[in-house]
């Protein structure tokens, strides 16, 4: 009798499948480009689009996660009203 389901029997990396390894490599490259974009943004320098796009995608995901956390904590935030 197995103690674990077959899904968790072996990881994607150790399976030896080229598709899993390629996907992991592409994800690593994506996050590396995002980190380079973040460093360039912190330095105040312009970044090429192949670096800026992964950075802004990750920034958007982080902002959405922060907004969900604030919502779950009950912090309604501020409502913008126009001055007339």
Order of alpha helices (4+ residues) and beta strands (2+ residues): alpha-alpha
